[in-house]
């Protein structure tokens, strides 16, 4: 994969709708037992900052440094921290391949749903290791699109998955990142690796409506949609049919969707 990858999703409202739902409890539970007051944390690819804010509350008075490659989304993250009254969070633009911090700067280095979008995840993990202090922890969690499963078998969702994987790989990423994390960590020279898995599940009427609605909108309105069309992977009409399939699934009373994640916790 090329070192420079393009973020497949972009930052359309339909994308941020899902990112703002994320918390430390539903997206970083495997890391929480390692946190305590006074630790310093680097949150890589922080997005709109909801996980960041939770981490900051858990390690205060320790400081959290939140970085993202997109300056615009850092404004959202700053607002979240301000709304929660957190004054121990710093925000800066950074690339995970070249973080710009001195060696051994942080006790915990965390990345959620980041490595699937970068051109060289092994180099990214090496950089995360570089800025982690001896005795510290490097933590990463990524979904695995190929392992996602749902019921009922709405035909258009199979088309969606095939299309998403093609667009993501054309953008330089690896949509099945979850299953690769352990291998990537070993290639990066990390040690003391604990590899686990966890899932999100959307099955209540409210969850189905939310999940299907954001993916229907993302399929036709986000940067992902534009890349699908511009890259010759789909036509606008095909994207509309996929969005309709998402809405059809969302209306099903027996609809169920699971998102599997791989997780790694590595001791420096």
C-alpha positions as CSV (number, residue, x, y, z in Angstrom):
1,X,0.0,0.0,0.0
2,X,1.2,3.6,-0.6
3,X,2.4,5.5,2.4
4,X,0.0,8.2,1.7
5,X,-3.6,7.0,1.8
6,X,-6.8,9.0,1.4
7,X,-9.3,8.9,4.3
8,X,-12.2,7.0,2.6
9,X,-15.1,8.4,4.6
10,X,-14.3,12.1,4.8
11,X,-16.1,14.2,7.4
12,X,-19.6,14.5,6.1
13,X,-22.3,14.8,8.8
14,X,-23.3,11.2,8.2
15,X,-19.8,10.1,9.1
16,X,-19.5,12.3,12.2
17,X,-22.9,11.1,13.3
18,X,-21.3,7.7,13.9
19,X,-18.1,9.0,15.3
20,X,-19.8,11.2,17.9
21,X,-21.6,8.1,19.2
22,X,-18.3,6.5,20.2
23,X,-17.3,6.5,23.8
24,X,-14.4,4.9,25.7
25,X,-16.9,2.4,27.1
26,X,-18.2,1.2,23.7
27,X,-15.0,1.6,21.7
28,X,-12.0,1.3,24.1
29,X,-13.1,-1.0,26.9
30,X,-10.0,-3.2,26.4
31,X,-7.8,-0.2,27.3
32,X,-9.7,1.1,30.4
33,X,-8.0,-1.2,32.9
34,X,-4.6,0.4,32.0
35,X,-5.7,3.9,32.7
36,X,-5.2,5.8,36.0
37,X,-5.0,9.4,37.1
38,X,-1.8,11.2,36.2
39,X,-1.0,9.3,33.0
40,X,-0.2,11.1,29.8
41,X,-2.2,9.9,26.7
42,X,-1.8,10.4,23.0
43,X,-5.0,9.9,21.1
44,X,-4.2,9.3,17.4
45,X,-6.9,10.1,14.9
46,X,-9.2,11.6,17.5
47,X,-12.0,12.7,15.2
48,X,-14.7,14.7,16.9
49,X,-13.2,13.9,20.3
50,X,-15.8,11.9,22.2
51,X,-13.4,9.1,23.1
52,X,-10.7,11.6,23.8
53,X,-12.8,13.4,26.3
54,X,-13.6,10.2,28.1
55,X,-9.9,9.3,28.3
56,X,-9.1,12.7,29.6
57,X,-11.7,12.4,32.4
58,X,-10.1,9.0,33.4
59,X,-6.5,10.2,33.5
60,X,-6.9,13.7,34.9
61,X,-4.9,15.5,36.1
62,X,-2.8,13.8,33.5
63,X,-2.9,15.4,30.1
64,X,-4.2,14.0,26.8
65,X,-2.9,15.1,23.5
66,X,-5.4,14.6,20.7
67,X,-4.2,14.6,17.1
68,X,-5.9,14.2,13.7
69,X,-4.8,14.8,10.1
70,X,-8.0,16.9,9.5
71,X,-7.8,20.4,11.1
72,X,-11.6,20.9,10.7
73,X,-12.6,17.9,12.8
74,X,-10.3,19.1,15.6
75,X,-12.6,22.1,16.1
76,X,-15.4,19.6,16.9
77,X,-13.1,17.9,19.4
78,X,-12.2,21.2,21.0
79,X,-15.9,21.9,21.5
80,X,-16.5,18.6,23.1
81,X,-13.7,19.1,25.6
82,X,-14.9,22.6,26.3
83,X,-18.5,21.5,26.9
84,X,-17.3,18.9,29.4
85,X,-15.2,21.4,31.2
86,X,-11.9,19.6,30.4
87,X,-8.8,21.7,30.5
88,X,-6.2,18.9,30.3
89,X,-6.6,18.2,26.6
90,X,-4.3,19.6,23.8
91,X,-5.1,19.4,20.2
92,X,-2.8,19.4,17.1
93,X,-2.7,18.4,13.5
94,X,-0.4,15.3,13.0
95,X,0.2,12.3,10.7
96,X,0.5,9.0,12.5
97,X,3.5,8.1,10.2
98,X,5.4,11.2,11.5
99,X,3.9,12.3,14.8
100,X,6.3,15.1,15.6
101,X,6.8,14.4,19.3
102,X,10.0,13.5,21.0
103,X,10.8,9.8,21.8
104,X,9.1,8.4,24.9
105,X,6.6,11.3,25.3
106,X,3.5,9.5,26.5
107,X,2.4,6.7,28.9
108,X,-0.4,5.5,26.6
109,X,-0.7,5.8,22.8
110,X,-4.1,5.0,21.5
111,X,-5.7,4.7,18.0
112,X,-9.3,3.8,17.3
113,X,-10.3,3.0,13.7
114,X,-7.1,4.6,12.3
115,X,-4.8,1.8,11.0
116,X,-7.4,0.7,8.4
117,X,-7.1,4.0,6.7
118,X,-3.3,4.5,6.6
119,X,-0.9,3.6,3.8
120,X,1.6,1.8,6.0
121,X,0.1,0.5,9.3
122,X,3.3,-1.2,10.3
123,X,5.2,2.1,10.0
124,X,2.4,3.8,11.9
125,X,2.7,1.3,14.8
126,X,6.5,1.8,14.9
127,X,5.9,5.5,15.2
128,X,3.3,5.0,18.0
129,X,5.9,2.8,19.7
130,X,8.6,5.5,19.4
131,X,6.6,8.1,21.2
132,X,5.5,5.7,24.0
133,X,7.5,5.6,27.2
134,X,9.2,2.4,28.4
135,X,6.6,0.6,30.5
136,X,3.8,2.3,28.6
137,X,1.1,0.9,26.5
138,X,0.3,1.1,22.7
139,X,-3.4,0.3,22.0
140,X,-5.2,0.0,18.7
141,X,-8.7,-1.1,17.6
142,X,-10.0,-1.5,14.1
143,X,-13.1,-2.9,12.6
144,X,-13.0,-5.8,10.0
145,X,-15.5,-5.1,7.2
146,X,-15.2,-8.6,5.8
147,X,-16.2,-10.0,9.2
148,X,-19.3,-7.8,9.5
149,X,-22.5,-9.8,9.4
150,X,-26.2,-9.1,9.4
151,X,-29.7,-10.5,9.1
152,X,-31.8,-10.6,7.0
153,X,-29.8,-11.1,3.9
154,X,-30.9,-8.0,2.0
155,X,-29.1,-8.4,-1.4
156,X,-28.1,-4.8,-1.7
157,X,-26.0,-5.0,1.5
158,X,-23.7,-7.6,-0.1
159,X,-23.3,-5.1,-3.0
160,X,-22.5,-2.4,-0.4
161,X,-19.8,-4.5,1.3
162,X,-18.1,-5.4,-2.0
163,X,-18.2,-1.8,-3.1
164,X,-16.9,-0.4,0.2
165,X,-13.9,-2.8,0.2
166,X,-13.0,-1.8,-3.4
167,X,-13.2,1.9,-2.7
168,X,-11.3,1.6,0.6
169,X,-8.4,-0.3,-1.0
170,X,-8.3,2.1,-3.9
171,X,-7.9,4.8,-1.4
172,X,-4.8,3.0,0.1
173,X,-6.4,1.4,3.1
174,X,-7.2,-2.1,4.4
175,X,-10.9,-2.5,5.3
176,X,-10.2,-5.9,7.0
177,X,-7.7,-4.3,9.3
178,X,-9.1,-5.9,12.5
179,X,-7.7,-9.3,11.6
180,X,-4.3,-7.9,10.7
181,X,-3.6,-6.0,13.9
182,X,-1.6,-8.8,15.6
183,X,0.5,-9.4,12.5
184,X,1.1,-5.7,12.0
185,X,2.2,-5.3,15.6
186,X,4.6,-8.2,15.3
187,X,6.1,-6.8,12.1
188,X,6.5,-3.4,13.8
189,X,8.6,-5.1,16.6
190,X,6.1,-4.5,19.3
191,X,6.2,-6.9,22.3
192,X,4.0,-7.9,25.2
193,X,1.0,-8.1,22.8
194,X,-2.4,-9.0,24.0
195,X,-4.8,-9.5,21.0
196,X,-8.6,-9.5,21.6
197,X,-11.8,-8.9,19.7
198,X,-15.1,-7.1,20.5
199,X,-18.2,-6.2,18.6
200,X,-20.8,-3.5,18.2
201,X,-24.3,-4.9,17.7
202,X,-27.3,-2.9,16.3
203,X,-30.6,-4.7,16.9
204,X,-33.2,-2.4,18.6
205,X,-35.5,-0.4,16.4
206,X,-33.6,2.8,17.4
207,X,-30.2,1.2,16.7
208,X,-31.4,-0.1,13.3
209,X,-32.8,3.3,12.3
210,X,-29.6,5.1,13.3
211,X,-27.2,2.6,11.7
212,X,-29.1,2.2,8.5
213,X,-29.8,5.9,8.2
214,X,-26.2,7.0,8.5
215,X,-25.0,4.4,6.0
216,X,-27.7,5.3,3.6
217,X,-26.7,8.9,3.8
218,X,-23.0,8.1,3.7
219,X,-23.5,6.0,0.5
220,X,-24.9,8.9,-1.5
221,X,-23.6,12.1,0.1
222,X,-20.2,11.6,1.7
223,X,-16.6,11.7,0.3
224,X,-16.9,7.9,0.1
225,X,-19.7,8.3,-2.4
226,X,-17.7,10.7,-4.5
227,X,-14.7,8.4,-4.5
228,X,-16.9,5.5,-5.5
229,X,-18.2,7.4,-8.6
230,X,-15.0,9.2,-9.5
231,X,-13.0,6.0,-9.2
232,X,-15.4,4.2,-11.6
233,X,-16.5,1.7,-8.9
234,X,-20.2,2.6,-9.0
235,X,-22.7,5.0,-10.7
236,X,-24.9,7.4,-8.8
237,X,-27.9,5.1,-9.6
238,X,-26.1,2.1,-8.1
239,X,-25.3,4.1,-4.9
240,X,-29.0,5.1,-4.6
241,X,-30.0,1.4,-4.8
242,X,-27.5,0.5,-2.1
243,X,-28.9,3.3,0.1
244,X,-32.4,2.0,-0.5
245,X,-31.2,-1.5,0.6
246,X,-29.9,0.1,3.8
247,X,-33.2,1.7,4.5
248,X,-35.0,-1.6,3.7
249,X,-32.9,-3.4,6.3
250,X,-33.5,-0.6,8.8
251,X,-37.2,-1.2,8.6
252,X,-37.0,-4.9,9.3
253,X,-38.3,-5.8,12.8
254,X,-35.9,-8.7,12.9
255,X,-32.9,-6.7,11.6
256,X,-29.5,-7.4,13.3
257,X,-26.1,-6.1,12.4
258,X,-22.7,-6.9,14.1
259,X,-19.4,-5.1,13.6
260,X,-16.4,-7.2,14.7
261,X,-13.2,-5.4,15.9
262,X,-9.7,-6.6,16.4
263,X,-7.8,-5.1,19.3
264,X,-4.2,-5.0,20.4
265,X,-2.7,-3.9,23.7
266,X,1.1,-3.8,23.5
267,X,3.5,-3.1,26.4
268,X,6.5,-0.9,25.6
